[in-house]
Amino acid sequence: MNHAATIELKSPSEIDAMARAGAVVGGILDKVAAAVKPGVRTWDLEMIARDESARQGAKPAFLGYRGFPAALCVSVNAEVVHGIPSTLRVLAEGDIVSLDYGCFLGGFHADAALTVGVGRIAPEAQRLMDVTRTALERAIAAMKPEARLGDVSSAVQRYVEAQGFFIVRDFVGHGIGRALHEEPAVPNYGVEGTGIRLAPGIVLALEPMVSAGSGETEVLADGWVAVTKDRSLAAHFEHTVALTERGPVVLTEGHG
């Protein structure tokens, strides 16, 4: 079976439509990130995301997706992904919090994430965030016409591991478009020169997830929240990126 045949390439007009969804995602993440401070409940961040989605006529992509109970993933400290906002969870000085949001607008999805500090944070926490953000930039830069998917994955792994941090391997990036999750899967580890060849029209949600510890994860009893097994800090940055004839174009600008 030709795996590449399952990948849906987008036309320039479809990429334009995805950029409109992406602008909503980027703007909402900016607003949510600006509200992060000590004493804020994670549910308060959820309400900002819901209210802004409604104001812009966008459907939150995660709310109800496979039963997920929120529009926004808010993952604190050792939580890698799928953190569930709560009226009981209050952010404290020194925490780091990963915010992941997607929407459906005009027939297409967009998805992005970023990690921010709460008040003053430890230098090593800041370095983890900086390395994860740069890893995403390296992945985007590697997403060129005629490159292979392994070039993108390898760019993340080589940079992160050279900085002394660890790739979370249990979760990967993905294709995105009419569906939130499409082919191909995009691991944050891999071998340069391997995998499918990238062609203009492919749109990927690139999302390095990086841990200060081993990178191994476990899912909590709620069936959603993934944490590092050793409870080390984790960071997560993501953009929806389209490959055009001219190179990669970030569709979810406005954060990061």
Phi and psi restraints in degrees (value plus and minus 20) as a CYANA .aco file:
   2 ASN   PHI    -102.6   -62.6
   2 ASN   PSI      83.9   123.9
   3 HIS   PHI     -79.6   -39.6
   3 HIS   PSI     -57.2   -17.2
   4 ALA   PHI     -82.6   -42.6
   4 ALA   PSI     -44.6    -4.6
   5 ALA   PHI     -85.3   -45.3
   5 ALA   PSI     -40.1    -0.1
   6 THR   PHI    -104.7   -64.7
   6 THR   PSI     -24.2    15.8
   7 ILE   PHI    -109.8   -69.8
   7 ILE   PSI     104.4   144.4
   8 GLU   PHI    -112.8   -72.8
   8 GLU   PSI      94.1   134.1
   9 LEU   PHI    -100.6   -60.6
   9 LEU   PSI     121.1   161.1
  10 LYS   PHI    -118.7   -78.7
  10 LYS   PSI     124.6   164.6
  11 SER   PHI     -97.4   -57.4
  11 SER   PSI     143.6   183.6
  12 PRO   PHI     -74.2   -34.2
  12 PRO   PSI     -58.6   -18.6
  13 SER   PHI     -89.7   -49.7
  13 SER   PSI     -54.5   -14.5
  14 GLU   PHI     -88.8   -48.8
  14 GLU   PSI     -57.8   -17.8
  15 ILE   PHI     -85.0   -45.0
  15 ILE   PSI     -57.7   -17.7
  16 ASP   PHI     -80.5   -40.5
  16 ASP   PSI     -62.8   -22.8
  17 ALA   PHI     -83.4   -43.4
  17 ALA   PSI     -59.9   -19.9
  18 MET   PHI     -86.8   -46.8
  18 MET   PSI     -52.5   -12.5
  19 ALA   PHI     -85.7   -45.7
  19 ALA   PSI     -53.4   -13.4
  20 ARG   PHI     -85.9   -45.9
  20 ARG   PSI     -63.2   -23.2
  21 ALA   PHI     -83.5   -43.5
  21 ALA   PSI     -59.7   -19.7
  22 GLY   PHI     -84.1   -44.1
  22 GLY   PSI     -56.3   -16.3
  23 ALA   PHI     -84.7   -44.7
  23 ALA   PSI     -56.8   -16.8
  24 VAL   PHI     -84.0   -44.0
  24 VAL   PSI     -65.7   -25.7
  25 VAL   PHI     -80.2   -40.2
  25 VAL   PSI     -68.7   -28.7
  26 GLY   PHI     -81.6   -41.6
  26 GLY   PSI     -61.4   -21.4
  27 GLY   PHI     -86.5   -46.5
  27 GLY   PSI     -60.6   -20.6
  28 ILE   PHI     -86.9   -46.9
  28 ILE   PSI     -62.0   -22.0
  29 LEU   PHI     -82.7   -42.7
  29 LEU   PSI     -57.6   -17.6
  30 ASP   PHI     -79.3   -39.3
  30 ASP   PSI     -66.2   -26.2
  31 LYS   PHI     -84.6   -44.6
  31 LYS   PSI     -62.9   -22.9
  32 VAL   PHI     -84.7   -44.7
  32 VAL   PSI     -65.8   -25.8
  33 ALA   PHI     -81.0   -41.0
  33 ALA   PSI     -57.2   -17.2
  34 ALA   PHI     -86.7   -46.7
  34 ALA   PSI     -41.5    -1.5
  35 ALA   PHI    -108.6   -68.6
  35 ALA   PSI     -26.3    13.7
  36 VAL   PHI     -94.3   -54.3
  36 VAL   PSI      97.9   137.9
  37 LYS   PHI    -180.5  -140.5
  37 LYS   PSI     142.3   182.3
  38 PRO   PHI     -75.8   -35.8
  38 PRO   PSI     117.2   157.2
  39 GLY   PHI      73.2   113.2
  39 GLY   PSI     -29.4    10.6
  40 VAL   PHI    -100.3   -60.3
  40 VAL   PSI     116.7   156.7
  41 ARG   PHI    -101.1   -61.1
  41 ARG   PSI     125.8   165.8
  42 THR   PHI     -83.5   -43.5
  42 THR   PSI     -46.7    -6.7
  43 TRP   PHI     -86.3   -46.3
  43 TRP   PSI     -51.7   -11.7
  44 ASP   PHI     -80.7   -40.7
  44 ASP   PSI     -57.5   -17.5
  45 LEU   PHI     -88.3   -48.3
  45 LEU   PSI     -59.1   -19.1
  46 GLU   PHI     -78.3   -38.3
  46 GLU   PSI     -63.2   -23.2
  47 MET   PHI     -87.4   -47.4
  47 MET   PSI     -54.3   -14.3
  48 ILE   PHI     -81.6   -41.6
  48 ILE   PSI     -66.2   -26.2
  49 ALA   PHI     -82.4   -42.4
  49 ALA   PSI     -63.1   -23.1
  50 ARG   PHI     -86.7   -46.7
  50 ARG   PSI     -64.7   -24.7
  51 ASP   PHI     -84.3   -44.3
  51 ASP   PSI     -62.9   -22.9
  52 GLU   PHI     -87.8   -47.8
  52 GLU   PSI     -57.5   -17.5
  53 SER   PHI     -79.0   -39.0
  53 SER   PSI     -67.3   -27.3
  54 ALA   PHI     -84.0   -44.0
  54 ALA   PSI     -60.2   -20.2
  55 ARG   PHI     -83.0   -43.0
  55 ARG   PSI     -53.0   -13.0
  56 GLN   PHI    -119.2   -79.2
  56 GLN   PSI     -14.8    25.2
  57 GLY   PHI      50.3    90.3
  57 GLY   PSI       4.8    44.8
  58 ALA   PHI    -125.5   -85.5
  58 ALA   PSI     125.1   165.1
  59 LYS   PHI    -113.6   -73.6
  59 LYS   PSI     103.5   143.5
  60 PRO   PHI     -78.4   -38.4
  60 PRO   PSI     109.1   149.1
  61 ALA   PHI     -95.4   -55.4
  61 ALA   PSI     -48.6    -8.6
  62 PHE   PHI    -107.6   -67.6
  62 PHE   PSI     -47.9    -7.9
  63 LEU   PHI     -83.2   -43.2
  63 LEU   PSI      92.7   132.7
  64 GLY   PHI      65.8   105.8
  64 GLY   PSI     -25.6    14.4
  65 TYR   PHI     -88.9   -48.9
  65 TYR   PSI      95.0   135.0
  66 ARG   PHI      33.3    73.3
  66 ARG   PSI       7.0    47.0
  67 GLY   PHI      69.8   109.8
  67 GLY   PSI     -14.9    25.1
  68 PHE   PHI     -84.3   -44.3
  68 PHE   PSI     114.6   154.6
  69 PRO   PHI    -110.5   -70.5
  69 PRO   PSI     -10.8    29.2
  70 ALA   PHI    -161.6  -121.6
  70 ALA   PSI     143.3   183.3
  71 ALA   PHI    -105.8   -65.8
  71 ALA   PSI     -44.3    -4.3
  72 LEU   PHI    -144.7  -104.7
  72 LEU   PSI     115.9   155.9
  73 CYS   PHI    -112.4   -72.4
  73 CYS   PSI     105.3   145.3
  74 VAL   PHI    -143.2  -103.2
  74 VAL   PSI      84.3   124.3
  75 SER   PHI    -134.3   -94.3
  75 SER   PSI     100.1   140.1
  76 VAL   PHI    -127.2   -87.2
  76 VAL   PSI     110.5   150.5
  77 ASN   PHI      38.1    78.1
  77 ASN   PSI    -122.5   -82.5
  78 ALA   PHI     -99.9   -59.9
  78 ALA   PSI     -27.1    12.9
  79 GLU   PHI     -96.2   -56.2
  79 GLU   PSI     105.8   145.8
  80 VAL   PHI    -106.1   -66.1
  80 VAL   PSI     -74.3   -34.3
  81 VAL   PHI    -168.8  -128.8
  81 VAL   PSI     145.5   185.5
  82 HIS   PHI      46.5    86.5
  82 HIS   PSI       6.4    46.4
  83 GLY   PHI     -84.9   -44.9
  83 GLY   PSI     113.6   153.6
  84 ILE   PHI    -117.8   -77.8
  84 ILE   PSI     101.3   141.3
  85 PRO   PHI     -78.7   -38.7
  85 PRO   PSI     126.4   166.4
  86 SER   PHI    -166.8  -126.8
  86 SER   PSI     126.7   166.7
  87 THR   PHI     -90.1   -50.1
  87 THR   PSI     -36.2     3.8
  88 LEU   PHI    -113.8   -73.8
  88 LEU   PSI     -34.7     5.3
  89 ARG   PHI    -113.9   -73.9
  89 ARG   PSI      97.2   137.2
  90 VAL   PHI    -134.1   -94.1
  90 VAL   PSI     109.7   149.7
  91 LEU   PHI     -92.7   -52.7
  91 LEU   PSI     121.6   161.6
  92 ALA   PHI    -141.1  -101.1
  92 ALA   PSI     133.1   173.1
  93 GLU   PHI     -70.0   -30.0
  93 GLU   PSI     111.1   151.1
  94 GLY   PHI      76.0   116.0
  94 GLY   PSI     -34.2     5.8
  95 ASP   PHI     -86.6   -46.6
  95 ASP   PSI     136.9   176.9
  96 ILE   PHI    -138.8   -98.8
  96 ILE   PSI     123.7   163.7
  97 VAL   PHI    -153.9  -113.9
  97 VAL   PSI     106.5   146.5
  98 SER   PHI    -114.2   -74.2
  98 SER   PSI     109.6   149.6
  99 LEU   PHI    -135.7   -95.7
  99 LEU   PSI     102.4   142.4
 100 ASP   PHI    -147.8  -107.8
 100 ASP   PSI     104.6   144.6
 101 TYR   PHI    -162.5  -122.5
 101 TYR   PSI     121.9   161.9
 102 GLY   PHI    -157.3  -117.3
 102 GLY   PSI     136.3   176.3
 103 CYS   PHI    -159.9  -119.9
 103 CYS   PSI     145.5   185.5
 104 PHE   PHI    -140.9  -100.9
 104 PHE   PSI     101.3   141.3
 105 LEU   PHI    -169.6  -129.6
 105 LEU   PSI     110.4   150.4
 106 GLY   PHI      42.1    82.1
 106 GLY   PSI       9.7    49.7
 107 GLY   PHI      69.4   109.4
 107 GLY   PSI     -20.0    20.0
 108 PHE   PHI    -156.0  -116.0
 108 PHE   PSI     136.4   176.4
 109 HIS   PHI    -120.8   -80.8
 109 HIS   PSI     136.7   176.7
 110 ALA   PHI    -163.1  -123.1
 110 ALA   PSI     135.8   175.8
 111 ASP   PHI    -172.7  -132.7
 111 ASP   PSI     114.4   154.4
 112 ALA   PHI    -174.8  -134.8
 112 ALA   PSI     145.6   185.6
 113 ALA   PHI    -173.9  -133.9
 113 ALA   PSI     137.0   177.0
 114 LEU   PHI    -174.4  -134.4
 114 LEU   PSI     141.7   181.7
 115 THR   PHI    -139.5   -99.5
 115 THR   PSI     113.1   153.1
 116 VAL   PHI    -149.1  -109.1
 116 VAL   PSI     135.7   175.7
 117 GLY   PHI    -108.6   -68.6
 117 GLY   PSI     132.6   172.6
 118 VAL   PHI    -123.8   -83.8
 118 VAL   PSI      89.1   129.1
 119 GLY   PHI      43.3    83.3
 119 GLY   PSI    -161.5  -121.5
 120 ARG   PHI    -104.1   -64.1
 120 ARG   PSI     111.2   151.2
 121 ILE   PHI    -141.0  -101.0
 121 ILE   PSI     143.0   183.0
 122 ALA   PHI     -85.8   -45.8
 122 ALA   PSI     126.8   166.8
 123 PRO   PHI     -74.6   -34.6
 123 PRO   PSI     -58.0   -18.0
 124 GLU   PHI     -89.5   -49.5
 124 GLU   PSI     -52.9   -12.9
 125 ALA   PHI     -86.1   -46.1
 125 ALA   PSI     -61.5   -21.5
 126 GLN   PHI     -82.5   -42.5
 126 GLN   PSI     -60.3   -20.3
 127 ARG   PHI     -85.8   -45.8
 127 ARG   PSI     -59.1   -19.1
 128 LEU   PHI     -79.1   -39.1
 128 LEU   PSI     -65.4   -25.4
 129 MET   PHI     -84.0   -44.0
 129 MET   PSI     -63.6   -23.6
 130 ASP   PHI     -83.3   -43.3
 130 ASP   PSI     -62.1   -22.1
 131 VAL   PHI     -85.2   -45.2
 131 VAL   PSI     -60.7   -20.7
 132 THR   PHI     -86.8   -46.8
 132 THR   PSI     -60.4   -20.4
 133 ARG   PHI     -83.6   -43.6
 133 ARG   PSI     -63.4   -23.4
 134 THR   PHI     -86.4   -46.4
 134 THR   PSI     -55.3   -15.3
 135 ALA   PHI     -80.3   -40.3
 135 ALA   PSI     -59.3   -19.3
 136 LEU   PHI     -83.9   -43.9
 136 LEU   PSI     -62.5   -22.5
 137 GLU   PHI     -80.8   -40.8
 137 GLU   PSI     -59.4   -19.4
 138 ARG   PHI     -84.8   -44.8
 138 ARG   PSI     -60.2   -20.2
 139 ALA   PHI     -83.3   -43.3
 139 ALA   PSI     -64.9   -24.9
 140 ILE   PHI     -81.5   -41.5
 140 ILE   PSI     -64.3   -24.3
 141 ALA   PHI     -83.0   -43.0
 141 ALA   PSI     -49.2    -9.2
 142 ALA   PHI    -101.0   -61.0
 142 ALA   PSI     -29.9    10.1
 143 MET   PHI    -105.8   -65.8
 143 MET   PSI      60.9   100.9
 144 LYS   PHI    -137.2   -97.2
 144 LYS   PSI     135.3   175.3
 145 PRO   PHI     -76.2   -36.2
 145 PRO   PSI     115.3   155.3
 146 GLU   PHI      57.8    97.8
 146 GLU   PSI     -27.1    12.9
 147 ALA   PHI     -88.6   -48.6
 147 ALA   PSI     147.1   187.1
 148 ARG   PHI    -127.0   -87.0
 148 ARG   PSI     137.1   177.1
 149 LEU   PHI     -79.7   -39.7
 149 LEU   PSI     -55.4   -15.4
 150 GLY   PHI     -82.0   -42.0
 150 GLY   PSI     -45.8    -5.8
 151 ASP   PHI     -85.3   -45.3
 151 ASP   PSI     -59.5   -19.5
 152 VAL   PHI     -87.9   -47.9
 152 VAL   PSI     -69.3   -29.3
 153 SER   PHI     -81.6   -41.6
 153 SER   PSI     -63.8   -23.8
 154 SER   PHI     -85.1   -45.1
 154 SER   PSI     -55.8   -15.8
 155 ALA   PHI     -80.6   -40.6
 155 ALA   PSI     -59.8   -19.8
 156 VAL   PHI     -87.2   -47.2
 156 VAL   PSI     -72.4   -32.4
 157 GLN   PHI     -80.2   -40.2
 157 GLN   PSI     -66.6   -26.6
 158 ARG   PHI     -82.9   -42.9
 158 ARG   PSI     -62.1   -22.1
 159 TYR   PHI     -89.0   -49.0
 159 TYR   PSI     -68.0   -28.0
 160 VAL   PHI     -81.1   -41.1
 160 VAL   PSI     -67.7   -27.7
 161 GLU   PHI     -89.2   -49.2
 161 GLU   PSI     -51.1   -11.1
 162 ALA   PHI     -85.8   -45.8
 162 ALA   PSI     -44.6    -4.6
 163 GLN   PHI    -109.1   -69.1
 163 GLN   PSI     -19.7    20.3
 164 GLY   PHI      67.8   107.8
 164 GLY   PSI      -8.4    31.6
 165 PHE   PHI    -125.7   -85.7
 165 PHE   PSI     159.8   199.8
 166 PHE   PHI    -148.0  -108.0
 166 PHE   PSI     118.5   158.5
 167 ILE   PHI     -97.6   -57.6
 167 ILE   PSI     113.1   153.1
 168 VAL   PHI    -101.2   -61.2
 168 VAL   PSI      94.0   134.0
 169 ARG   PHI    -113.1   -73.1
 169 ARG   PSI     -32.7     7.3
 170 ASP   PHI     -96.6   -56.6
 170 ASP   PSI     -33.8     6.2
 171 PHE   PHI    -150.8  -110.8
 171 PHE   PSI     123.5   163.5
 172 VAL   PHI    -155.3  -115.3
 172 VAL   PSI     143.7   183.7
 173 GLY   PHI     -94.7   -54.7
 173 GLY   PSI    -196.0  -156.0
 174 HIS   PHI    -184.0  -144.0
 174 HIS   PSI     139.8   179.8
 175 GLY   PHI     -86.7   -46.7
 175 GLY   PSI     138.8   178.8
 176 ILE   PHI    -172.9  -132.9
 176 ILE   PSI     130.5   170.5
 177 GLY   PHI     157.0   197.0
 177 GLY   PSI    -138.2   -98.2
 178 ARG   PHI     -83.7   -43.7
 178 ARG   PSI     -51.9   -11.9
 179 ALA   PHI    -123.1   -83.1
 179 ALA   PSI     133.1   173.1
 180 LEU   PHI     -87.2   -47.2
 180 LEU   PSI     -61.0   -21.0
 181 HIS   PHI    -139.4   -99.4
 181 HIS   PSI      95.7   135.7
 182 GLU   PHI    -144.1  -104.1
 182 GLU   PSI     150.8   190.8
 183 GLU   PHI     -90.8   -50.8
 183 GLU   PSI     129.6   169.6
 184 PRO   PHI    -114.6   -74.6
 184 PRO   PSI     142.2   182.2
 185 ALA   PHI     -90.0   -50.0
 185 ALA   PSI     123.4   163.4
 186 VAL   PHI    -144.7  -104.7
 186 VAL   PSI      69.1   109.1
 187 PRO   PHI     -85.3   -45.3
 187 PRO   PSI     136.6   176.6
 188 ASN   PHI    -114.8   -74.8
 188 ASN   PSI       3.1    43.1
 189 TYR   PHI    -168.3  -128.3
 189 TYR   PSI     129.9   169.9
 190 GLY   PHI     146.4   186.4
 190 GLY   PSI    -195.5  -155.5
 191 VAL   PHI    -133.8   -93.8
 191 VAL   PSI     107.2   147.2
 192 GLU   PHI     -76.5   -36.5
 192 GLU   PSI     121.4   161.4
 193 GLY   PHI      62.8   102.8
 193 GLY   PSI     -14.3    25.7
 194 THR   PHI    -136.6   -96.6
 194 THR   PSI     148.7   188.7
 195 GLY   PHI      68.3   108.3
 195 GLY   PSI    -198.6  -158.6
 196 ILE   PHI     -85.8   -45.8
 196 ILE   PSI     134.7   174.7
 197 ARG   PHI    -104.6   -64.6
 197 ARG   PSI     114.7   154.7
 198 LEU   PHI    -103.4   -63.4
 198 LEU   PSI     116.2   156.2
 199 ALA   PHI    -146.1  -106.1
 199 ALA   PSI     130.1   170.1
 200 PRO   PHI     -73.2   -33.2
 200 PRO   PSI     117.2   157.2
 201 GLY   PHI      85.9   125.9
 201 GLY   PSI     -35.5     4.5
 202 ILE   PHI     -96.8   -56.8
 202 ILE   PSI     118.4   158.4
 203 VAL   PHI    -145.3  -105.3
 203 VAL   PSI     105.2   145.2
 204 LEU   PHI    -144.4  -104.4
 204 LEU   PSI     122.6   162.6
 205 ALA   PHI    -113.1   -73.1
 205 ALA   PSI      81.2   121.2
 206 LEU   PHI    -109.3   -69.3
 206 LEU   PSI     108.5   148.5
 207 GLU   PHI    -170.7  -130.7
 207 GLU   PSI      62.1   102.1
 208 PRO   PHI     -79.3   -39.3
 208 PRO   PSI     112.6   152.6
 209 MET   PHI    -141.3  -101.3
 209 MET   PSI     103.7   143.7
 210 VAL   PHI    -150.5  -110.5
 210 VAL   PSI     121.5   161.5
 211 SER   PHI    -140.6  -100.6
 211 SER   PSI     127.9   167.9
 212 ALA   PHI     -99.6   -59.6
 212 ALA   PSI     -32.3     7.7
 213 GLY   PHI    -129.7   -89.7
 213 GLY   PSI    -159.3  -119.3
 214 SER   PHI     -92.6   -52.6
 214 SER   PSI     -45.1    -5.1
 215 GLY   PHI      72.1   112.1
 215 GLY   PSI     -29.3    10.7
 216 GLU   PHI     -96.3   -56.3
 216 GLU   PSI     124.6   164.6
 217 THR   PHI    -146.8  -106.8
 217 THR   PSI     145.0   185.0
 218 GLU   PHI    -163.5  -123.5
 218 GLU   PSI     133.8   173.8
 219 VAL   PHI    -120.1   -80.1
 219 VAL   PSI     113.2   153.2
 220 LEU   PHI     -90.7   -50.7
 220 LEU   PSI     154.6   194.6
 221 ALA   PHI     -82.4   -42.4
 221 ALA   PSI     -41.4    -1.4
 222 ASP   PHI     -91.6   -51.6
 222 ASP   PSI     -28.0    12.0
 223 GLY   PHI      61.7   101.7
 223 GLY   PSI     -17.9    22.1
 224 TRP   PHI    -143.3  -103.3
 224 TRP   PSI     -75.9   -35.9
 225 VAL   PHI     -90.1   -50.1
 225 VAL   PSI     101.0   141.0
 226 ALA   PHI    -119.4   -79.4
 226 ALA   PSI     106.8   146.8
 227 VAL   PHI    -142.6  -102.6
 227 VAL   PSI     138.2   178.2
 228 THR   PHI     -89.2   -49.2
 228 THR   PSI     117.1   157.1
 229 LYS   PHI     -80.4   -40.4
 229 LYS   PSI     -56.5   -16.5
 230 ASP   PHI    -110.2   -70.2
 230 ASP   PSI     -14.7    25.3
 231 ARG   PHI      42.2    82.2
 231 ARG   PSI       6.2    46.2
 232 SER   PHI     -95.8   -55.8
 232 SER   PSI     139.5   179.5
 233 LEU   PHI     -83.5   -43.5
 233 LEU   PSI     128.3   168.3
 234 ALA   PHI    -153.3  -113.3
 234 ALA   PSI     130.0   170.0
 235 ALA   PHI    -151.7  -111.7
 235 ALA   PSI     137.4   177.4
 236 HIS   PHI    -169.3  -129.3
 236 HIS   PSI     102.0   142.0
 237 PHE   PHI    -147.6  -107.6
 237 PHE   PSI     122.3   162.3
 238 GLU   PHI    -169.9  -129.9
 238 GLU   PSI     121.4   161.4
 239 HIS   PHI    -154.4  -114.4
 239 HIS   PSI     130.4   170.4
 240 THR   PHI    -108.8   -68.8
 240 THR   PSI     104.0   144.0
 241 VAL   PHI    -148.8  -108.8
 241 VAL   PSI     108.7   148.7
 242 ALA   PHI    -121.3   -81.3
 242 ALA   PSI     119.5   159.5
 243 LEU   PHI    -114.7   -74.7
 243 LEU   PSI     102.0   142.0
 244 THR   PHI    -133.8   -93.8
 244 THR   PSI     156.8   196.8
 245 GLU   PHI     -79.2   -39.2
 245 GLU   PSI     -48.1    -8.1
 246 ARG   PHI    -109.0   -69.0
 246 ARG   PSI     -28.6    11.4
 247 GLY   PHI     105.6   145.6
 247 GLY   PSI    -187.6  -147.6
 248 PRO   PHI     -95.4   -55.4
 248 PRO   PSI     122.0   162.0
 249 VAL   PHI    -146.6  -106.6
 249 VAL   PSI     101.0   141.0
 250 VAL   PHI     -96.6   -56.6
 250 VAL   PSI     104.8   144.8
 251 LEU   PHI    -115.9   -75.9
 251 LEU   PSI     -29.9    10.1
 252 THR   PHI    -136.6   -96.6
 252 THR   PSI      16.0    56.0
 253 GLU   PHI     -80.8   -40.8
 253 GLU   PSI     139.7   179.7
 254 GLY   PHI      99.5   139.5
 254 GLY   PSI     -19.4    20.6
 255 HIS   PHI    -171.9  -131.9
 255 HIS   PSI     151.5   191.5
